[in-house]
Amino acid sequence: MPSINRPLMGIGFAFATTIVGATASAASKHVASMVPVTSIVLIQFIIGLAVLAPWALRQSKAELASDYWGRHIIRSLAGFLGFYCFYLALDHVPLVDASLLRHSAPLFVAPLAWLWLRAKIPASRWLPIVLGFVGIAIILRPSSSPSIWHLIGLGSGLTLALSMLSTRLLSATDSGNKILFYYHLISLLLSLPIALWFWQPIPLQAWPYLIYNSLSIFAAMWLYTKAYSYAKASVISPIGYFSVVNAGILGWLIWGHIPDQTALFGIAVVILAGLITVYLTARDERRNA
């Protein structure tokens, strides 16, 4: 299914992704104290692949074929490493911090697009990206020394940016279900030996959170893939900042992490970055019409 240039549709799917993804992050943080990260990742990909299995069984070999295996591998490896980094960070830093670092991805999108694709990003798109970085910097207090876990969390942002770009490329040639199927299959093959090596018994009370985490992440990935089939990464990526806001609210409600005035100001800057993206997109659509 080729990609369609309908940016406002892409932004709508991106907003839905931030809501679903924030609840998945909260479930992951809770269960990370009971289950090794290696098991969380494995179960996530097993359940996701099981959800996709009925669709895959209905496809012929020709329908499942792809001419872009390199892009599928890059997308899968980036997503696989990104979740490992994110879950490791979640177990050691507040939910809002881990989400902020993961959604620093827009800061990496433009440099990666230039390095990999030699793409040119419109000048107007830099404003929300830079503004989002300012909001993240305010919330994270750059004057303090980040821990190794904060750096690992930043690694999840870098790999997410690579996943964004490869998803956009694949959406021009392959359907969303095909992208998700090969992502889960390749990532499952990558995670299986690591999870078996570090395997530990899983407590019964952890299973509801593991199942919810896996299903909600699958739903978020579907929404995320749909978003990138409608709009470019430079349009969609700043919307990810709203996941930070959602994570901050959940962190307050569940763990009592109450942002101070500085953090609230940073959150307001992040929201402003997303609103500017929506405004610029609507303006460009009117001009094109």
SEZA-785084 format. One record per residue (C-alpha): residue number from 1; residue in one letter; x, y, z. Coordinates in Angstrom, 2 decimals, always signed. Last residue first. Example, Ala and Ser with C-alpha at 12.3 -4.5 7.8 and 13.67 -1.06 7.14 Angstrom:
<sites>
> 2 / S / +13.67 / -1.06 / +7.14
> 1 / A / +12.30 / -4.50 / +7.80
</sites>
This chain:
<sites>
> 289 / A / -5.44 / +23.10 / -2.13
> 288 / N / -1.67 / +23.18 / -1.72
> 287 / R / -1.88 / +26.44 / +0.22
> 286 / R / -4.63 / +25.11 / +2.47
> 285 / E / -2.60 / +21.95 / +3.16
> 284 / D / +0.48 / +24.03 / +3.99
> 283 / R / -1.48 / +26.08 / +6.52
> 282 / A / -2.96 / +22.96 / +8.15
> 281 / T / +0.53 / +21.46 / +8.48
> 280 / L / +2.00 / +24.65 / +9.93
> 279 / Y / -0.81 / +24.87 / +12.51
> 278 / V / -0.51 / +21.20 / +13.53
> 277 / T / +3.26 / +21.54 / +13.95
> 276 / I / +2.81 / +24.74 / +15.96
> 275 / L / +0.43 / +22.88 / +18.26
> 274 / G / +3.02 / +20.16 / +18.86
> 273 / A / +5.74 / +22.65 / +19.78
> 272 / L / +3.31 / +24.50 / +22.08
> 271 / I / +2.64 / +21.27 / +23.95
> 270 / V / +6.38 / +20.81 / +24.51
> 269 / V / +6.72 / +24.40 / +25.74
> 268 / A / +3.88 / +23.81 / +28.20
> 267 / I / +5.63 / +20.66 / +29.44
> 266 / G / +8.79 / +22.70 / +30.04
> 265 / F / +6.82 / +25.25 / +32.04
> 264 / L / +5.33 / +22.44 / +34.09
> 263 / A / +8.81 / +21.10 / +34.76
> 262 / T / +9.97 / +24.50 / +36.01
> 261 / Q / +6.90 / +24.89 / +38.20
> 260 / D / +7.44 / +21.50 / +39.86
> 259 / P / +6.26 / +18.20 / +38.43
> 258 / I / +4.49 / +15.87 / +40.89
> 257 / H / +5.72 / +12.27 / +40.86
> 256 / G / +3.01 / +10.63 / +42.98
> 255 / W / +3.65 / +7.17 / +41.58
> 254 / I / +0.29 / +6.41 / +39.95
> 253 / L / -1.44 / +9.78 / +39.36
> 252 / W / +1.74 / +11.86 / +39.03
> 251 / G / +3.53 / +9.38 / +36.77
> 250 / L / +0.35 / +9.07 / +34.72
> 249 / I / +0.21 / +12.84 / +34.17
> 248 / G / +3.91 / +13.01 / +33.32
> 247 / A / +3.55 / +10.11 / +30.90
> 246 / N / +0.75 / +11.94 / +29.08
> 245 / V / +2.88 / +15.08 / +28.78
> 244 / V / +5.84 / +13.07 / +27.54
> 243 / S / +3.65 / +11.23 / +25.05
> 242 / F / +2.72 / +14.70 / +23.75
> 241 / Y / +6.29 / +15.08 / +22.51
> 240 / G / +5.56 / +12.37 / +19.95
> 239 / I / +3.72 / +15.01 / +17.93
> 238 / P / +7.17 / +16.37 / +16.95
> 237 / S / +7.80 / +13.18 / +14.88
> 236 / I / +4.77 / +13.39 / +12.60
> 235 / V / +5.63 / +16.30 / +10.31
> 234 / S / +9.38 / +15.69 / +9.89
> 233 / A / +8.64 / +11.95 / +9.60
> 232 / K / +6.47 / +12.58 / +6.55
> 231 / A / +2.72 / +12.04 / +6.53
> 230 / Y / -0.02 / +9.53 / +5.67
> 229 / S / +1.78 / +6.17 / +5.79
> 228 / Y / +3.75 / +7.46 / +8.76
> 227 / A / +0.60 / +7.86 / +10.83
> 226 / K / -0.61 / +4.38 / +9.87
> 225 / T / +2.64 / +2.89 / +11.17
> 224 / Y / +2.25 / +4.78 / +14.44
> 223 / L / -1.36 / +3.65 / +14.83
> 222 / W / -0.31 / +0.03 / +14.25
> 221 / M / +2.65 / +0.46 / +16.57
> 220 / A / +0.42 / +1.94 / +19.29
> 219 / A / -1.98 / -1.00 / +19.00
> 218 / F / +0.93 / -3.44 / +19.30
> 217 / I / +2.22 / -1.46 / +22.28
> 216 / S / -1.25 / -1.69 / +23.85
> 215 / L / -1.38 / -5.45 / +23.30
> 214 / S / +2.09 / -6.10 / +24.74
> 213 / N / +1.70 / -3.83 / +27.76
> 212 / Y / -1.73 / -5.24 / +28.53
> 211 / I / -0.41 / -8.79 / +28.38
> 210 / L / +2.63 / -8.00 / +30.52
> 209 / Y / +0.53 / -6.06 / +33.02
> 208 / P / -2.00 / -8.89 / +33.37
> 207 / W / +0.89 / -11.42 / +33.62
> 206 / A / +2.80 / -9.82 / +36.50
> 205 / Q / +0.51 / -11.13 / +39.26
> 204 / L / +1.36 / -14.71 / +38.30
> 203 / P / +5.07 / -14.17 / +38.90
> 202 / I / +7.34 / -14.93 / +35.91
> 201 / P / +10.05 / -17.53 / +36.48
> 200 / Q / +13.47 / -16.29 / +35.32
> 199 / W / +15.13 / -16.51 / +31.89
> 198 / F / +18.43 / -14.72 / +31.29
> 197 / W / +19.73 / -17.06 / +28.55
> 196 / L / +16.22 / -17.77 / +27.27
> 195 / A / +15.50 / -14.05 / +26.93
> 194 / I / +18.72 / -13.42 / +24.99
> 193 / P / +18.09 / -16.37 / +22.65
> 192 / L / +14.48 / -15.23 / +21.93
> 191 / S / +15.07 / -11.48 / +21.48
> 190 / L / +16.53 / -11.47 / +17.97
> 189 / L / +14.14 / -14.06 / +16.55
> 188 / L / +11.23 / -12.18 / +18.12
> 187 / S / +12.52 / -8.91 / +16.62
> 186 / I / +12.57 / -10.44 / +13.14
> 185 / L / +9.03 / -11.79 / +13.46
> 184 / H / +7.61 / -8.69 / +15.15
> 183 / Y / +9.04 / -6.30 / +12.54
> 182 / Y / +8.17 / -8.67 / +9.72
> 181 / F / +4.53 / -8.69 / +10.75
> 180 / L / +4.37 / -4.97 / +11.52
> 179 / I / +5.66 / -3.98 / +8.08
> 178 / K / +3.34 / -6.48 / +6.40
> 177 / N / +0.35 / -5.19 / +8.36
> 176 / G / +1.15 / -1.59 / +7.39
> 175 / S / +1.29 / -2.48 / +3.72
> 174 / D / +4.56 / -2.38 / +1.79
> 173 / T / +6.03 / -0.01 / -0.82
> 172 / A / +5.72 / +3.61 / +0.34
> 171 / S / +5.12 / +2.49 / +3.93
> 170 / L / +8.62 / +0.98 / +3.92
> 169 / L / +10.31 / +4.37 / +3.60
> 168 / R / +8.18 / +5.93 / +6.34
> 167 / T / +8.85 / +2.97 / +8.63
> 166 / S / +12.59 / +3.27 / +7.96
> 165 / L / +12.55 / +6.94 / +8.97
> 164 / M / +10.56 / +6.42 / +12.15
> 163 / S / +12.63 / +3.39 / +13.19
> 162 / L / +15.82 / +5.43 / +12.87
> 161 / A / +14.27 / +8.10 / +15.08
> 160 / L / +13.22 / +5.43 / +17.59
> 159 / T / +16.83 / +4.20 / +17.67
> 158 / L / +18.07 / +7.66 / +18.64
> 157 / G / +15.36 / +8.13 / +21.26
> 156 / S / +16.05 / +4.73 / +22.83
> 155 / G / +19.70 / +5.76 / +23.06
> 154 / L / +18.58 / +8.77 / +25.11
> 153 / G / +17.16 / +6.31 / +27.63
> 152 / I / +20.55 / +4.61 / +27.79
> 151 / L / +22.07 / +8.04 / +28.50
> 150 / H / +19.52 / +8.61 / +31.26
> 149 / W / +20.39 / +5.20 / +32.68
> 148 / I / +24.09 / +6.10 / +32.71
> 147 / S / +23.12 / +8.99 / +34.98
> 146 / P / +22.66 / +12.57 / +33.80
> 145 / S / +24.66 / +15.24 / +35.66
> 144 / S / +22.51 / +18.20 / +36.65
> 143 / S / +22.71 / +21.54 / +34.83
> 142 / P / +20.66 / +20.06 / +31.94
> 141 / R / +17.50 / +20.18 / +34.11
> 140 / L / +15.47 / +17.38 / +32.48
> 139 / I / +12.27 / +19.42 / +32.26
> 138 / I / +13.92 / +22.51 / +30.79
> 137 / A / +15.98 / +20.48 / +28.31
> 136 / I / +12.88 / +18.64 / +27.10
> 135 / G / +11.06 / +21.93 / +26.54
> 134 / V / +14.02 / +23.38 / +24.64
> 133 / F / +14.20 / +20.24 / +22.48
> 132 / G / +10.50 / +20.63 / +21.65
> 131 / L / +11.13 / +24.21 / +20.57
> 130 / V / +13.95 / +23.05 / +18.30
> 129 / I / +11.70 / +20.47 / +16.63
> 128 / P / +8.73 / +22.86 / +16.53
> 127 / L / +10.83 / +25.52 / +14.73
> 126 / W / +12.76 / +23.17 / +12.43
> 125 / R / +9.67 / +22.31 / +10.39
> 124 / S / +9.48 / +25.84 / +8.94
> 123 / A / +12.89 / +25.44 / +7.28
> 122 / P / +11.69 / +22.54 / +5.16
> 121 / I / +13.82 / +19.39 / +5.71
> 120 / K / +16.06 / +18.35 / +2.83
> 119 / A / +16.76 / +14.65 / +2.52
> 118 / R / +20.18 / +13.16 / +1.79
> 117 / L / +18.54 / +9.82 / +2.54
> 116 / W / +20.85 / +8.29 / +5.14
> 115 / L / +22.89 / +11.22 / +6.45
> 114 / W / +20.24 / +13.91 / +5.84
> 113 / A / +17.40 / +11.78 / +7.17
> 112 / L / +19.55 / +10.85 / +10.16
> 111 / P / +20.32 / +14.51 / +10.90
> 110 / A / +16.61 / +15.45 / +10.55
> 109 / V / +15.27 / +12.56 / +12.61
> 108 / F / +17.70 / +12.89 / +15.53
> 107 / L / +16.03 / +15.78 / +17.35
> 106 / P / +12.67 / +14.21 / +16.54
> 105 / A / +13.74 / +11.15 / +18.60
> 104 / S / +13.93 / +13.10 / +21.87
> 103 / H / +10.77 / +11.16 / +22.48
> 102 / R / +12.64 / +8.32 / +24.12
> 101 / L / +14.42 / +10.79 / +26.39
> 100 / L / +11.22 / +12.49 / +27.45
> 99 / S / +9.50 / +9.17 / +28.03
> 98 / A / +12.31 / +7.98 / +30.30
> 97 / D / +12.22 / +11.24 / +32.26
> 96 / V / +8.41 / +11.19 / +32.58
> 95 / L / +8.44 / +7.62 / +33.89
> 94 / P / +11.00 / +8.38 / +36.57
> 93 / V / +14.44 / +6.73 / +36.21
> 92 / H / +15.83 / +3.26 / +37.00
> 91 / D / +13.38 / +0.62 / +35.71
> 90 / L / +12.21 / +2.89 / +32.90
> 89 / A / +15.78 / +3.25 / +31.58
> 88 / L / +16.14 / -0.49 / +31.06
> 87 / Y / +12.70 / -0.59 / +29.45
> 86 / F / +13.59 / +2.22 / +27.03
> 85 / C / +16.99 / +0.82 / +26.05
> 84 / Y / +15.55 / -2.64 / +25.35
> 83 / F / +12.61 / -1.10 / +23.49
> 82 / G / +14.90 / +0.94 / +21.25
> 81 / L / +17.16 / -2.02 / +20.51
> 80 / F / +14.24 / -4.00 / +19.08
> 79 / G / +12.78 / -1.00 / +17.25
> 78 / A / +16.10 / -0.20 / +15.57
> 77 / L / +16.74 / -3.86 / +14.71
> 76 / S / +13.27 / -4.23 / +13.23
> 75 / R / +13.43 / -1.05 / +11.11
> 74 / I / +16.94 / -1.87 / +9.88
> 73 / I / +15.92 / -5.45 / +9.05
> 72 / H / +12.78 / -4.34 / +7.23
> 71 / R / +14.79 / -1.74 / +5.29
> 70 / G / +17.29 / -4.37 / +4.19
> 69 / W / +14.47 / -6.72 / +3.22
> 68 / Y / +13.16 / -4.24 / +0.67
> 67 / D / +11.80 / -6.25 / -2.25
> 66 / S / +9.09 / -7.81 / -0.14
> 65 / A / +7.15 / -11.06 / -0.34
> 64 / L / +4.14 / -11.66 / +1.89
> 63 / E / +1.68 / -11.16 / -0.96
> 62 / A / +3.67 / -13.47 / -3.24
> 61 / K / +3.78 / -16.16 / -0.57
> 60 / S / +0.01 / -15.95 / -0.26
> 59 / Q / -1.65 / -14.15 / +2.61
> 58 / R / -4.43 / -15.57 / +4.79
> 57 / L / -1.95 / -17.09 / +7.25
> 56 / A / -0.33 / -13.66 / +7.77
> 55 / W / -3.64 / -12.05 / +8.80
> 54 / P / -4.40 / -14.80 / +11.31
> 53 / A / -0.81 / -14.57 / +12.68
> 52 / L / -0.82 / -10.80 / +13.34
> 51 / V / -2.22 / -11.05 / +16.88
> 50 / A / +0.14 / -13.97 / +17.61
> 49 / L / +3.07 / -11.88 / +16.36
> 48 / G / +2.19 / -9.12 / +18.81
> 47 / I / +1.84 / -11.59 / +21.64
> 46 / I / +5.24 / -13.16 / +20.95
> 45 / F / +6.86 / -9.73 / +20.42
> 44 / Q / +5.74 / -8.36 / +23.80
> 43 / I / +6.53 / -11.64 / +25.53
> 42 / L / +10.15 / -11.43 / +24.34
> 41 / V / +10.57 / -7.75 / +25.32
> 40 / I / +9.18 / -8.28 / +28.83
> 39 / S / +11.32 / -11.41 / +29.25
> 38 / T / +14.57 / -9.59 / +28.40
> 37 / V / +13.58 / -6.70 / +30.67
> 36 / P / +13.53 / -9.07 / +33.63
> 35 / V / +10.16 / -9.37 / +35.45
> 34 / M / +8.99 / -8.07 / +38.85
> 33 / S / +10.36 / -4.52 / +39.06
> 32 / A / +9.87 / -4.08 / +35.31
> 31 / V / +6.13 / -4.76 / +35.79
> 30 / H / +5.31 / -1.27 / +37.02
> 29 / K / +7.50 / +0.55 / +34.52
> 28 / S / +6.06 / -1.50 / +31.65
> 27 / A / +2.47 / -0.78 / +32.69
> 26 / A / +3.23 / +2.95 / +32.79
> 25 / S / +4.93 / +2.76 / +29.39
> 24 / A / +1.90 / +0.99 / +27.92
> 23 / T / -0.36 / +3.76 / +29.23
> 22 / A / +1.89 / +6.34 / +27.57
> 21 / G / +1.88 / +4.44 / +24.26
> 20 / V / -1.91 / +4.44 / +24.00
> 19 / I / -2.12 / +8.21 / +24.44
> 18 / T / +0.88 / +9.03 / +22.25
> 17 / T / -0.29 / +6.74 / +19.44
> 16 / A / -3.68 / +8.45 / +19.31
> 15 / F / -1.88 / +11.76 / +18.72
> 14 / A / +0.13 / +10.18 / +15.88
> 13 / F / -3.02 / +8.81 / +14.22
> 12 / G / -4.48 / +12.31 / +14.17
> 11 / I / -1.20 / +13.81 / +12.90
> 10 / G / -1.15 / +11.36 / +9.99
> 9 / M / -4.71 / +12.25 / +9.05
> 8 / L / -3.69 / +15.92 / +9.12
> 7 / P / -0.71 / +15.16 / +6.87
> 6 / R / -2.60 / +13.50 / +4.01
> 5 / N / +0.16 / +12.61 / +1.49
> 4 / I / -0.63 / +8.96 / +0.91
> 3 / S / +1.90 / +6.13 / +1.28
> 2 / P / +1.71 / +3.20 / -1.11
> 1 / M / +0.00 / +0.00 / +0.00
</sites>
